[in-house]
Amino acid sequence: MKDEITCIENKSYTTKEIENIVENFTAEYRTIFGLPLRLVSYVTMFDARATHITISLIDEKTYAVFGNIMIYISDKTGGYGMVHDLYISPSVRRKHYAKTLMLIAQDVVFCLKLGVYLQVTKDTWMEDWYKRMDYLVDEEHNTDDYIQLYKDLKIE
């Protein structure tokens, strides 16, 4: 089977290269945090212009999904990857799984030399949660219902 290639900010990646980037971060974070659950990822490329990455937190015995986060990268995102649909099952909340999934997604996007952006519903706890993770409000792209936040790649 031919490996798909996508272009992100003028750099070409194969499906396998992106899968390896995601797998490296999921393995690293599983070790760092001693996660009892398994991290599973899936990469989908669309027409060599967009990539969608899903990272799920599953129970290895029952294969039940306890958490999920998605990353969308398009040639139209202007140097940013969009993180969306972060979800943690109520049965495993307050164990820092949401933060772990967010850090993995953020590191994957940064590894691709992009910044991260996301949207949250106005006047909810989510805005403060992301601000504590050093996300900034993008006043220009807010709507009546949503706040857009972003974090740029730190180049040292």
Buried (B, 14 or more C-beta within 10 A) or exposed (E): EEEBEBEBBEEEBBBEBBBEBBBEBBEEBBEEBEBEBBBBBEBEBEEEEBBBBBBBBBEEEEEEBBBBBBBBBBBEBEEBBBBEEBBBEEEBEEBEBBBBBBBBBBBBBBBBEBBBBBBBEEEEEBBEBBEEBEBEBBEEEBEEEBBBBBBEBEEE
